[in-house]
Amino acid sequence: MTERLLGSRFEKASLYTLERQIKELQELVENLRNIIQFIPNPEPPANPEEGMLAFSDGTNSGFDGVKGAGLYEYVGGVWVKL
């Protein structure tokens, strides 16, 4: 009986971990889909990293607030229109 309880708890913990990892992967894939295909976005990606590329749809004059729609790169902590 103890083995069944431990096995069941282990399976639930493993399932929870697997579900969490799948959710994280789904989020990463969605982020890649938006960035790699350059789908126009009204706002820059959250938590950008140096060298990241993204396409602005021009809302609020683009990611830099000035230059409008187009392809931007995150460089030195700011979005620069290419």
N, C-alpha and C positions, 0 to 999 in steps of 0.2 A: 504494500500500500504506500509506503514512504517513497518508493521509487516512482510510482505513478504521480504522486503529488509533485515531487521534484521535477520529473519529466514534464509535467503540465506547465509548471511555472517557467521552466527553461524554454519550452516551446513558445509561451506567451511573450517572454522577454525577447526571444529571437525574432518573433513575428513583429513585435513593436519596433525593434531595431531595423529590421528589413523595411517596414513601412516608412519609417523616418528617412532611411537612405533613399528609398524610391522617391519620396516627396522632394528631397534635396536635389536629386538628379533631374526630376521634372522641372524644378525651378531653374537649374542650370541650363537645361536644354531650351527652355523658353527664353532665357536671357540671350543665349547664343543665337536663337532664331531671330530675335529682334535686332541684334547687333550685326551679325554676319550678313544677313540679307538686306540690311539697311532699311528696314521698315521705318518710315517717318514716325517720329515720336514727338509728342507735345512737350515732354520734359526730358532732361538728360537722365541716363540710368542712375539708379541709387548706388552709392558706394563705388564710384568709378576708380579704376586703377590706371596708373601711368601707361600711356600708349593705347588706351582703349579707343575704339572708333565707334561713332554712333551718328545717325542721321536725324537732323531736326526737321520737323514739318513747318517751322517758322513761327509757331505760336510764341508770343511774347518776344518776338524778334530773335528767335534762335536760342541756343544754349548759352551764348555769351551775352544775351540781352540786347544785341546791336545788329548783327550781320545777317539775320534771317535764316531761311531754310537752307539746308545743305549738309555736307559731310563735315563732322567735327572730330578732332582728336583731343584726348585729355592729356595735357602736357604741363608739367610743373604746377599742378593743382588747379589749372583752369582749362576750360574748353576753348580750343582754337579752331576756327573755320579753315578748312583746307581749300 
